[in-house]
Amino acid sequence: MRLLYNLLLLLLSPLWLAYTLARIFGGSWRERWWERFGFLSIPPATHKRRLWVHCVSVGETLAALPVLKELRRALPDYEIVLTTTTPTGQRTARDSAHQWVDYIAYFPLDLPFAVNRALSCIQPDALLLFETELWFNLVHAQHRRGGLVLILNGRLSDRSFRRARYLRAFYRAILRSIDLACVQSPTDALRFIELGLSPSRVEVVGNTKFDQALDATDADAGEWRARLSLPADAPVIVVGSTRTPNEERLIVEAYQGVRNALPQTCLVLAPRHLERVPEVERLLQKQGLTPVRRTQLPLPEGQSAQVVLVDTFGELAHIYSVADVAVVGGAFAPLGGQNLFQPLAHGKPVFFGPHTHNFRDIAQLAKEAGVGFEVSTAGELAEGILRLLHDEKARREIEMRSRELIARHRGAARRCAQYVKQWIERTHHTRHALARMRRG
């Protein structure tokens, strides 16, 4: 199967090579582009053993943070190498993970020479892949050299699983080289098993994003209101991670409905991708609003903002602290939804659309706990927000239940780190036993 995989890579080389060169010369891969081919800017391993942790982008990197902290505590004598695929993931890693890891680099393309060169440089005892990062050549090469391969915070979304079932033979071949998968839910466990992973190599540990969400709960709401120039007593709706103009139009329509009833209500809107900020700004202006960018704040003393457009990176988790009500995008269109954990960790009621297949478990838990509310239209969203803005007692009850929900499901990061340590110790014990047998 690996031979077929590499034959397909060879046949498709004009396409992926053109794509790679466009990314390099187009700018998004220009930074340390040579690392994409395995030439990592990491010194050779010396007396310390190493772990290689890989995340794709921002979401996976944030989910990895509590695991990295636990790994540092559990395996203090190990060096940790963290790689990401996207530049935004790299920026998140450098901003947020630097104190827990020793080296940060870009992930190599899954070409035999590139992954072999990267493995030769890092020499990891264990390769730890977050969520669904299954790369055939990398996994096979690490397994062949005798290193461990573990999936952490593993999940298979509805869409990924549907696609994977058509490639069952491919997944069965790659999953043979997986030593253990620490997955988010029983549903994810069953899906990995159906694709070919042995049931004895799957452990349900929960979602590390419950642990990650708690990192921003020390934010001072009053301080952040001042930073955003929001009036001290005005109701605030914080909208995070919108991804399409249609989502933003729906939210603006709902906001205008809320403002008709409560004119002082403020809106803080954070698009998922910062390159869309100018587009979103124009949309808001066309709807008669006057957005102020986060980078233009705070305003001079005595002035305040009613509509704030977040054009900064990494602040949304703290900004949720100022919300009376939160809305999370990515689910009003069939895109799978976005992170609900952060507003819930702050104790905020959260509204979202019906398309939550990428966050199905937390969405269902939030609805069952009465702290998350699924809506489909601008009218439903406006009605739900107004109901809560008029009911302070209900918001206090939701705050208590939200915090309890997050606290009840924490601990996945520690369990992941414990399994990594157990497998490393087990492997070392087996190697030492075999060495003694050979000497005997």
PAMAR-195258 format. One record per residue (C-alpha): x, y, z; residue in one letter. Coordinates in steps of 0.001 Angstrom, whole numbers. Example, Ala and Ser with C-alpha at 12.3 -4.5 7.8 and 13.67 -1.06 7.14 Angstrom:
<rs>
> 12300 | -4500 | 7800 | a .
> 13670 | -1060 | 7140 | s .
</rs>
This chain:
<rs>
> 0 | 0 | 0 | m .
> 2874 | 2402 | 765 | r .
> 4356 | 1653 | -2660 | l .
> 1038 | 2623 | -4253 | l .
> 903 | 5772 | -2119 | y .
> 4363 | 6871 | -3262 | n .
> 3595 | 5965 | -6853 | l .
> 584 | 8290 | -6682 | l .
> 2801 | 11007 | -5190 | l .
> 5184 | 10544 | -8113 | l .
> 2405 | 10643 | -10708 | l .
> 916 | 13743 | -9092 | l .
> 4280 | 15440 | -8570 | s .
> 3651 | 18174 | -11188 | p .
> 566 | 19249 | -9221 | l .
> 1938 | 19157 | -5666 | w .
> 5282 | 20607 | -6775 | l .
> 3513 | 23531 | -8474 | a .
> 1380 | 24007 | -5348 | y .
> 4454 | 23945 | -3106 | t .
> 6397 | 26408 | -5249 | l .
> 3373 | 28723 | -5388 | a .
> 3176 | 28655 | -1588 | r .
> 6900 | 29334 | -1244 | i .
> 7141 | 32124 | -3779 | f .
> 3654 | 33397 | -2986 | g .
> 4661 | 34089 | 573 | g .
> 2730 | 31815 | 2957 | s .
> 5506 | 29181 | 2998 | w .
> 8396 | 31564 | 2427 | r .
> 9456 | 31522 | 6065 | e .
> 12053 | 28740 | 6519 | r .
> 10776 | 26963 | 3398 | w .
> 13667 | 24492 | 3533 | w .
> 12135 | 22893 | 6623 | e .
> 9282 | 21678 | 4399 | r .
> 11882 | 19405 | 2764 | f .
> 13262 | 18042 | 6028 | g .
> 16148 | 20473 | 6537 | f .
> 15097 | 21392 | 10064 | l .
> 16847 | 24193 | 11938 | s .
> 17384 | 21915 | 14936 | i .
> 20747 | 20717 | 16280 | p .
> 21410 | 16956 | 16329 | p .
> 20281 | 15081 | 19424 | a .
> 22981 | 14723 | 22073 | t .
> 22562 | 13075 | 25483 | h .
> 18835 | 13809 | 25847 | k .
> 16043 | 11768 | 24301 | r .
> 13373 | 13537 | 22272 | r .
> 9655 | 13659 | 21611 | l .
> 8294 | 14973 | 18326 | w .
> 4845 | 16579 | 18709 | v .
> 3007 | 17623 | 15530 | h .
> -46 | 19874 | 15137 | c .
> -1530 | 21245 | 11921 | v .
> -2644 | 24751 | 12747 | s .
> -3942 | 27045 | 15467 | v .
> -6712 | 24832 | 16878 | g .
> -4544 | 21748 | 17263 | e .
> -1655 | 23766 | 18678 | t .
> -3878 | 25322 | 21321 | l .
> -5277 | 21884 | 22172 | a .
> -1701 | 20626 | 22545 | a .
> -644 | 23286 | 25062 | l .
> -1951 | 21537 | 28211 | p .
> -470 | 18253 | 26959 | v .
> 2918 | 19884 | 26415 | l .
> 2813 | 21192 | 29988 | k .
> 2000 | 17729 | 31315 | e .
> 4680 | 16097 | 29165 | l .
> 7252 | 18532 | 30511 | r .
> 6281 | 17535 | 34050 | r .
> 6058 | 13793 | 33339 | a .
> 9234 | 13540 | 31228 | l .
> 11528 | 16350 | 32383 | p .
> 14648 | 14743 | 30908 | d .
> 13236 | 14751 | 27376 | y .
> 13586 | 17452 | 24765 | e .
> 10346 | 18301 | 22968 | i .
> 10246 | 19288 | 19309 | v .
> 6982 | 20895 | 18158 | l .
> 6098 | 21191 | 14468 | t .
> 3158 | 22816 | 12721 | t .
> 1999 | 22879 | 9123 | t .
> 571 | 26391 | 8822 | t .
> 2237 | 29758 | 9486 | p .
> -579 | 30684 | 11895 | t .
> 37 | 27471 | 13796 | g .
> 3737 | 28322 | 13885 | q .
> 2970 | 31773 | 15272 | r .
> 730 | 30251 | 17949 | t .
> 3455 | 27770 | 18855 | a .
> 6095 | 30492 | 19201 | r .
> 3788 | 32769 | 21185 | d .
> 2230 | 30214 | 23509 | s .
> 4274 | 26984 | 23611 | a .
> 7866 | 28219 | 23795 | h .
> 8157 | 27686 | 27551 | q .
> 7171 | 24023 | 27274 | w .
> 9181 | 22956 | 24223 | v .
> 12830 | 23058 | 23197 | d .
> 12520 | 23480 | 19429 | y .
> 9808 | 24666 | 17032 | i .
> 9886 | 23955 | 13292 | a .
> 7721 | 23498 | 10224 | y .
> 6423 | 20041 | 9372 | f .
> 8076 | 18372 | 6365 | p .
> 6187 | 17269 | 3288 | l .
> 5312 | 13571 | 3428 | d .
> 7993 | 12624 | 917 | l .
> 10377 | 9765 | 1791 | p .
> 13558 | 11840 | 1597 | f .
> 12002 | 14741 | 3561 | a .
> 10587 | 12692 | 6450 | v .
> 13712 | 10528 | 6678 | n .
> 15898 | 13625 | 6874 | r .
> 13631 | 15137 | 9565 | a .
> 13614 | 11913 | 11585 | l .
> 17388 | 11655 | 11287 | s .
> 17670 | 15180 | 12669 | c .
> 15144 | 14866 | 15510 | i .
> 15638 | 11156 | 16351 | q .
> 12438 | 10982 | 18423 | p .
> 11682 | 8138 | 20803 | d .
> 8020 | 8936 | 20185 | a .
> 6131 | 10740 | 17426 | l .
> 2961 | 12310 | 18857 | l .
> 391 | 13289 | 16223 | l .
> -2534 | 15503 | 17213 | f .
> -6095 | 14686 | 16155 | e .
> -5995 | 13123 | 12653 | t .
> -2516 | 13868 | 11316 | e .
> -1819 | 10503 | 9675 | l .
> 1012 | 10765 | 7137 | w .
> 1930 | 7444 | 5564 | f .
> 5659 | 7907 | 4916 | n .
> 6330 | 9606 | 8234 | l .
> 4422 | 7060 | 10322 | v .
> 5991 | 4138 | 8440 | h .
> 9527 | 5525 | 8755 | a .
> 9169 | 6195 | 12491 | q .
> 7751 | 2713 | 13060 | h .
> 10504 | 1083 | 10969 | r .
> 13252 | 2784 | 12988 | r .
> 11723 | 1391 | 16182 | g .
> 10144 | 4602 | 17464 | g .
> 6692 | 4918 | 18966 | l .
> 3792 | 6508 | 17088 | v .
> 885 | 7807 | 19188 | l .
> -2212 | 9770 | 18247 | i .
> -3223 | 12308 | 20906 | l .
> -6625 | 14005 | 21194 | n .
> -7628 | 11803 | 18283 | g .
> -10873 | 12391 | 16489 | r .
> -12587 | 11617 | 13202 | l .
> -15254 | 14123 | 12207 | s .
> -18352 | 12947 | 10371 | d .
> -16964 | 14199 | 7070 | r .
> -13478 | 12728 | 7626 | s .
> -14944 | 9377 | 8582 | f .
> -17185 | 9231 | 5522 | r .
> -14170 | 9866 | 3307 | r .
> -11956 | 7462 | 5240 | a .
> -14378 | 4575 | 4755 | r .
> -13772 | 4766 | 1000 | y .
> -10037 | 4445 | 1697 | l .
> -10309 | 1714 | 4308 | r .
> -7375 | -286 | 2896 | a .
> -5135 | 2777 | 3080 | f .
> -6110 | 3529 | 6671 | y .
> -5753 | -103 | 7714 | r .
> -2200 | -104 | 6368 | a .
> -1182 | 3095 | 8147 | i .
> -2948 | 2230 | 11415 | l .
> -849 | -934 | 11692 | r .
> 2049 | 1340 | 12626 | s .
> 130 | 3208 | 15335 | i .
> 1037 | 2047 | 18842 | d .
> -1767 | 3874 | 20647 | l .
> -4560 | 6334 | 19902 | a .
> -5796 | 8512 | 22784 | c .
> -9157 | 9651 | 21426 | v .
> -11746 | 12204 | 22474 | q .
> -14907 | 10109 | 22653 | s .
> -16330 | 6586 | 22368 | p .
> -17598 | 7524 | 18892 | t .
> -14066 | 8372 | 17787 | d .
> -12790 | 5103 | 19276 | a .
> -15331 | 3050 | 17315 | l .
> -14422 | 4906 | 14124 | r .
> -10698 | 4247 | 14500 | f .
> -11424 | 595 | 15225 | i .
> -13678 | 308 | 12163 | e .
> -10849 | 1681 | 10022 | l .
> -8481 | -1013 | 11259 | g .
> -6900 | 0 | 14563 | l .
> -6839 | -2782 | 17149 | s .
> -9264 | -2160 | 20057 | p .
> -6376 | -2847 | 22452 | s .
> -4596 | 215 | 21054 | r .
> -7398 | 2735 | 21600 | v .
> -8035 | 4657 | 24802 | e .
> -10837 | 7188 | 25354 | v .
> -9286 | 10047 | 27355 | v .
> -11542 | 13028 | 26594 | g .
> -10826 | 16273 | 24800 | n .
> -7752 | 18293 | 25786 | t .
> -9543 | 21479 | 24733 | k .
> -11428 | 21323 | 28032 | f .
> -8060 | 21777 | 29739 | d .
> -6866 | 24400 | 27271 | q .
> -10007 | 26501 | 27730 | a .
> -9185 | 27075 | 31393 | l .
> -5915 | 28870 | 30573 | d .
> -7672 | 32160 | 29726 | a .
> -10166 | 32225 | 32590 | t .
> -7958 | 34484 | 34698 | d .
> -8686 | 37385 | 32319 | a .
> -9934 | 40523 | 34080 | d .
> -13219 | 41532 | 32427 | a .
> -12962 | 45140 | 33632 | g .
> -9455 | 45469 | 32266 | e .
> -10476 | 44046 | 28903 | w .
> -13514 | 46360 | 28718 | r .
> -11095 | 49259 | 29158 | a .
> -8728 | 47904 | 26506 | r .
> -11626 | 47637 | 24061 | l .
> -13079 | 51052 | 25040 | s .
> -16448 | 49480 | 25848 | l .
> -18863 | 51419 | 28083 | p .
> -18775 | 50087 | 31632 | a .
> -22465 | 49164 | 31910 | d .
> -23421 | 48349 | 28314 | a .
> -24448 | 44785 | 27393 | p .
> -21808 | 43100 | 25204 | v .
> -22178 | 40392 | 22579 | i .
> -18869 | 38743 | 21635 | v .
> -18906 | 36873 | 18334 | v .
> -15943 | 34594 | 17633 | g .
> -14592 | 32752 | 14616 | s .
> -16987 | 33748 | 11845 | t .
> -15907 | 32347 | 8495 | r .
> -18225 | 33556 | 5721 | t .
> -19988 | 36801 | 4711 | p .
> -23355 | 35057 | 5087 | n .
> -22564 | 34265 | 8723 | e .
> -21608 | 37863 | 9374 | e .
> -24746 | 39189 | 7668 | r .
> -26887 | 36893 | 9821 | l .
> -25118 | 38054 | 12974 | i .
> -25338 | 41746 | 12044 | v .
> -29056 | 41359 | 11341 | e .
> -29520 | 39731 | 14755 | a .
> -27414 | 42434 | 16431 | y .
> -29475 | 45189 | 14861 | q .
> -32622 | 43461 | 16153 | g .
> -31107 | 43369 | 19650 | v .
> -30046 | 47003 | 19429 | r .
> -33565 | 48069 | 18492 | n .
> -34665 | 46821 | 21917 | a .
> -31449 | 47636 | 23836 | l .
> -29731 | 50526 | 22002 | p .
> -26597 | 50514 | 24195 | q .
> -25681 | 46925 | 23322 | t .
> -22122 | 46546 | 22017 | c .
> -20794 | 44048 | 19479 | l .
> -17278 | 42587 | 19423 | v .
> -16677 | 40556 | 16269 | l .
> -13600 | 38362 | 15636 | a .
> -13361 | 36729 | 12192 | p .
> -11666 | 33328 | 12137 | r .
> -9056 | 34424 | 9586 | h .
> -7374 | 37816 | 9933 | l .
> -6972 | 38252 | 6182 | e .
> -10781 | 38671 | 6039 | r .
> -10790 | 41694 | 8363 | v .
> -11016 | 44309 | 5546 | p .
> -13882 | 42366 | 3941 | e .
> -15763 | 42129 | 7241 | v .
> -15112 | 45803 | 7955 | e .
> -16713 | 46795 | 4639 | r .
> -19689 | 44525 | 5342 | l .
> -20262 | 46148 | 8736 | l .
> -20029 | 49627 | 7245 | q .
> -22523 | 48743 | 4505 | k .
> -24943 | 47688 | 7244 | q .
> -24721 | 51152 | 8781 | g .
> -22326 | 50277 | 11599 | l .
> -19089 | 52044 | 12523 | t .
> -16560 | 49373 | 13483 | p .
> -13353 | 50232 | 15303 | v .
> -10441 | 47859 | 14845 | r .
> -8860 | 46350 | 17938 | r .
> -5478 | 47768 | 16867 | t .
> -6986 | 51296 | 17050 | q .
> -7932 | 50824 | 20696 | l .
> -8119 | 52059 | 23348 | p .
> -9738 | 55296 | 22229 | l .
> -8906 | 58646 | 23873 | p .
> -10385 | 59136 | 27312 | e .
> -14080 | 59956 | 27210 | g .
> -14707 | 58122 | 23932 | q .
> -16122 | 54613 | 23578 | s .
> -16643 | 52007 | 20873 | a .
> -19929 | 50247 | 20194 | q .
> -18741 | 47877 | 17463 | v .
> -15222 | 46410 | 17758 | v .
> -13619 | 44400 | 14968 | l .
> -10862 | 42161 | 16299 | v .
> -7847 | 42286 | 13970 | d .
> -5314 | 40836 | 16406 | t .
> -4078 | 37299 | 16906 | f .
> -4481 | 35251 | 20078 | g .
> -6736 | 37559 | 22131 | e .
> -10185 | 36060 | 21561 | l .
> -9954 | 33613 | 24468 | a .
> -9489 | 36579 | 26837 | h .
> -11993 | 38846 | 25078 | i .
> -14794 | 36386 | 25835 | y .
> -14468 | 37557 | 29458 | s .
> -16315 | 40819 | 28625 | v .
> -19310 | 39062 | 27039 | a .
> -22779 | 38933 | 28488 | d .
> -23631 | 36565 | 25641 | v .
> -21302 | 34811 | 23177 | a .
> -21879 | 33619 | 19625 | v .
> -19497 | 31193 | 17906 | v .
> -19329 | 31093 | 14122 | g .
> -18459 | 28357 | 11667 | g .
> -21775 | 26560 | 12173 | a .
> -24294 | 28866 | 10472 | f .
> -22849 | 27511 | 7227 | a .
> -22029 | 23787 | 6723 | p .
> -18429 | 24221 | 7889 | l .
> -18469 | 22129 | 11039 | g .
> -18404 | 24807 | 13720 | g .
> -15619 | 26314 | 15817 | q .
> -14344 | 26282 | 19397 | n .
> -17137 | 26463 | 21998 | l .
> -14819 | 25691 | 24902 | f .
> -13461 | 29199 | 25458 | q .
> -16730 | 31089 | 26066 | p .
> -18048 | 28206 | 28170 | l .
> -14905 | 28269 | 30325 | a .
> -15704 | 31929 | 31074 | h .
> -19224 | 30911 | 32078 | g .
> -20904 | 32588 | 29110 | k .
> -24086 | 31407 | 27397 | p .
> -23123 | 30541 | 23832 | v .
> -25184 | 30505 | 20640 | f .
> -24179 | 28585 | 17515 | f .
> -25621 | 27365 | 14236 | g .
> -26840 | 23851 | 13370 | p .
> -23701 | 22643 | 11528 | h .
> -21495 | 21538 | 14441 | t .
> -20188 | 18199 | 13127 | h .
> -16549 | 19083 | 13924 | n .
> -17502 | 19887 | 17535 | f .
> -20435 | 17533 | 17917 | r .
> -19570 | 16310 | 21434 | d .
> -19116 | 19682 | 23145 | i .
> -22133 | 21109 | 21268 | a .
> -24305 | 18260 | 22540 | q .
> -22950 | 18567 | 26086 | l .
> -23574 | 22326 | 26050 | a .
> -27161 | 21862 | 24880 | k .
> -27842 | 19136 | 27448 | e .
> -26454 | 21341 | 30228 | a .
> -28628 | 24264 | 29130 | g .
> -25622 | 26516 | 28477 | v .
> -25430 | 26266 | 24678 | g .
> -28204 | 27198 | 22268 | f .
> -28540 | 26110 | 18651 | e .
> -30268 | 28598 | 16346 | v .
> -30696 | 28761 | 12594 | s .
> -31880 | 32272 | 11742 | t .
> -31113 | 35865 | 12651 | a .
> -34530 | 36148 | 14271 | g .
> -33952 | 33138 | 16504 | e .
> -30513 | 34464 | 17439 | l .
> -31828 | 37944 | 18304 | a .
> -34712 | 36492 | 20314 | e .
> -32401 | 34198 | 22287 | g .
> -29888 | 36959 | 23032 | i .
> -32591 | 39382 | 24179 | l .
> -34136 | 36756 | 26428 | r .
> -30818 | 36288 | 28244 | l .
> -29888 | 39980 | 28332 | l .
> -33184 | 40634 | 30104 | h .
> -32641 | 37797 | 32594 | d .
> -29582 | 38296 | 34789 | e .
> -30569 | 35384 | 37044 | k .
> -30577 | 32992 | 34088 | a .
> -27119 | 34217 | 33055 | r .
> -25777 | 33611 | 36581 | r .
> -27173 | 30066 | 36544 | e .
> -25639 | 29442 | 33119 | i .
> -22294 | 30718 | 34361 | e .
> -22315 | 28174 | 37187 | m .
> -23347 | 25288 | 34913 | r .
> -20822 | 26235 | 32218 | s .
> -17921 | 26279 | 34643 | r .
> -19060 | 22970 | 36109 | e .
> -19257 | 21451 | 32623 | l .
> -15690 | 22447 | 31762 | i .
> -14318 | 21399 | 35157 | a .
> -16100 | 18026 | 35026 | r .
> -14411 | 17074 | 31749 | h .
> -10910 | 18313 | 32414 | r .
> -7940 | 15954 | 32801 | g .
> -7542 | 14656 | 29239 | a .
> -4132 | 16329 | 28909 | a .
> -2814 | 14587 | 32001 | r .
> -4155 | 11235 | 30800 | r .
> -2481 | 11705 | 27393 | c .
> 864 | 12471 | 29044 | a .
> 527 | 9456 | 31327 | q .
> -53 | 7139 | 28380 | y .
> 2949 | 8595 | 26546 | v .
> 5138 | 8013 | 29598 | k .
> 3827 | 4465 | 30073 | q .
> 4508 | 3491 | 26475 | w .
> 7975 | 5016 | 26510 | i .
> 8881 | 3198 | 29731 | e .
> 7396 | -42 | 28411 | r .
> 9418 | 279 | 25186 | t .
> 12638 | 1009 | 27048 | h .
> 12043 | -1975 | 29341 | h .
> 11471 | -4256 | 26332 | t .
> 14610 | -2986 | 24581 | r .
> 16737 | -3532 | 27690 | h .
> 15328 | -7050 | 28122 | a .
> 16121 | -7935 | 24494 | l .
> 19625 | -6506 | 24865 | a .
> 20232 | -8661 | 27938 | r .
> 18968 | -11725 | 26095 | m .
> 21342 | -11070 | 23197 | r .
> 24280 | -10614 | 25571 | r .
> 23287 | -13784 | 27389 | g .
</rs>
